[in-house]
Amino acid sequence: MCLGVPGKVLEVYNDALEIAMGRISFGGIVKEVCLAYTPDAQVGEYVIVHAGFAISVVDEQEAMEVFSMLEQMEDLAELEIPQPA
């Protein structure tokens, strides 16, 4: 099953190749995400992330509703995969 998870944009920057990137918080777990598909995403907004790419910007209410459903399904555990340093 493919799943897009909402996360809050903490930082927006360009990497060494000038690709839009961001630090995204998923309920306290922070990951680096490509923002190439959502170039207008701003710090403080929420994005839906799938396979390391932000695929859309959503409002906070929608993000919280999705988090609530995921918590009910206990699917947030997969976000705890260790990331390379």
N, C-alpha and C positions, 0 to 999 in steps of 0.2 A: 504494500500500500504506500502510495506517495502522500506526504503530509507537508503542508506549508504551515510554519509556526510563526506567530507574531513576536516581534522583538522591538525594543525601544532603541532608537538611534542615540548613542552616546557621543560619537565623534564621526566626522566626515573628513576624508582626506584623499589625496591621490597617491598611489604607490609609485615605485620607481619607473614604471611604464606609463604613468599618467592615467591609470585606470581608477575610476571612482571606487573607493572602498569605505568601509565604516566599521566601527566597533559597536556591536549590537548586544544589548542585554536581554536575555531570555529568563526572566524571573530571577535575576541575580547571576546567572551564568553568562559571561561575556565571551563573544566569539567575533572573529574578523569575517566580514561578509562583503561580497562584491556588490556594489551599487550601480553597476553599469546599466541595468534595466530600469532603475529608479533614480535618475540623475537629479531630480528635484527634491529628494528626501533631505530633510533638515534635522538637526539635533533636536531631540525632544519628541519627534514624530515616531509613529510605529510603522513597521514594514512587515510584510509577510515574506518569510525566507524559506526557500526550498533548495536543497543541495548546495548550500553556500552562496546562493544568489538571492538578493531581495527582488521579488517579482511584482510587488505592488505596495503602495502606501495606503494605510487604513487609519481610521480615527481611533482614539483611545478606547471608546466604548466598545467598538467591535473587537479590538485586541483583547480587552478584558473578558468579553463573552467567550472568545475562543479559548483563552487560558482557563477559564472556569470549566468549559467542556473537557479540555484535555486533562485537567486535574481529576475530574470525575472519572475519566477513562484510565487514569494512572499512566498516561503515555509520556509524561515529561521526563521519565528516567533515561530515555535514550539521548537526551541532551547532555548527559554527564559523561560523555566519551572524552577521555583525556586528549588534549591538543598538543602537538609538538611545540617546543619552546622556540 
